[in-house]
Amino acid sequence: MHLSCKRSTSIIAVLAASLGLAAPSMLCQRTTSTKQAELKETSSVEPWWKHAVIYEIYPRSFQDSNGDGVGDLKGINSRLDYLKSLGIDAIWITPMYPSPQVDFGYDISNYEAVDPQYGTLNDMTRLIDHAKQREIRVVLDMVLNHTSDQHSWFLQAASSRTNPKHDWYVWSDGKSGTGPGSHEGRVPPNNWVSLFGGSAWEWVPAVHEYYYHEFYKQQPDLNWRNPAVEGAMFSTMRFWLDRGVAGFRLDAIPSLFEDIQLRDEAELGGTSAQGDPILARNYTDNLPEDHDVIRRLRAMIASYPGDRVLIGETYMPNTMELDKWYGGAAHDELQLAMDMLVGFSSKLDASTLRKYIDEAETELHGSQPLFVFNNHDNPRAIDRYGYGVHNEEIAKLLATILLTTQSTALMYQGEEIGMVTTPPARLQDVKDPIGISGWPKEKGRDGERTPMQWDDSANAGFSGANVNPWLPIPQSYKDHNVKVEASEPNSILNWYKQMIELRRTNPAIRDGLNIMLNADNPNVLSWLRQSPGQPAVVVVCNLTDQEQKISFDLSAQGIASKQVRTLMKTPGNVDPLSLDAVQLLPFSVYVGQAE
Ligand code: NOJ
């Protein structure tokens, strides 16, 4: 996940390190057009998700409708008109199922209901219906890797070895041994550690066995080698597909299977914020068996009408690995695999971004890329890429990369108003358990989960004025909120709105090939969007704090004229007279149509 962000060592960084994520090497010099012609999927009717802007909602923090300080489904419902005005096509709602909330919903105790603090099943069906009336689709989060330890399946599984549900989870007798953490003369079977800290094995006295948990011990991993688990999980997905959801975001999908021999992992050197060794994770992540399940899942959702979509949480070290989650040339796995390379390189480095954007266009066997810069697990991009001085410009620049390449766009609530990461200042205020166990090195994920800033009233319009929101409202809410920004023509919010509208209406931006330009320029990242029979569009981003002047020769792309017409530009940039001299202020953007 994030590689060089300002939060030093997070679970995400640990995972990234274990995946061997490294800075990309050389400038991408390839020409793209012929390759693309071979690779593009040829479909006359394109699925909705191909051009979509998908908006992630963290329900606890979006809109509180009943004054308990926690967001809820009725709150989301009340903001659908705002989402429509933003121009988004779908919302992905992070888990709203019943849950003890140890991992704020990612520990599910019932997959076919709604947690009372978020509302009822009726609220959910109403939300799906009201969203549909506005042509907004609803994508749900689906946690297949693990359940809550309070799920009835696990309670049964942990009650006796002969219970039919016992084999639904991953158990081990451990091996003989004594010392700290030993039970009845046994120690865990191997050195695996939880991504959230400590051993990945937890002892259950009633069955005299350890169970495996990749995340918190309250999140036991399901045993996907047992076909009954697949049957039960597919059935819960059908439950929601039957209620009209447009698809699923598959949580931790590369972690479904573990090595059957439970072999020790190699240590890569270094430790996590929780003090655990960083492990290779060759035996707990990315096992070939994961792909068999996804292929069957893809076939299952294909039996529903309306292009239901599978979106994977896929933190991969490079584009080639990412391609595997699409099924490579077979295109039979995920339709959208989150690309965490562009949005989490966390450095405004032209060669790195150019390489990743170009690879997404050319190395995915024509599958559709899905760029993402923000989510509820990582410090916000404005802080990771920002320098403090030009952060507004940088936010607009990142939005431009997200919205004008050919990728499907995934955004996270609050990024459209420039919300900043606001981690807790004191240990006693931390809500995310990894922030407690990792303090002060790892302050947890509260900073990126603070409530949505709707206006400049007390509690930013998230909750009533006399309510204590579950996380405090950051001070930035006075200037950065939907109401204020809606009325400022040059706000980040209006930049997002205009960019989304441009993406929707301009044929080259919507459909065209993405050809990187001036590939040896270390300061300016630029590309061409080109669609047959349509005017081509040049997108130019200055990644430095210095003014830049750049010229373009598009003759290789069959464009002889140097004339250009401005479609969008960061305020202050002048309209260029020709493509021979495009001038850019620090961290600014120019988007123009070649005429
Ligand atoms: C990824 C989710 O985004 C994160 O919030 C969660 O803690 C883990 N998966 C475990 O479910």
Residues whose N, C-alpha, C, O or C-beta is under 5 A from the ligand:
A	BS01	NOJ	D103 Y106 F215 D251 A252 D377
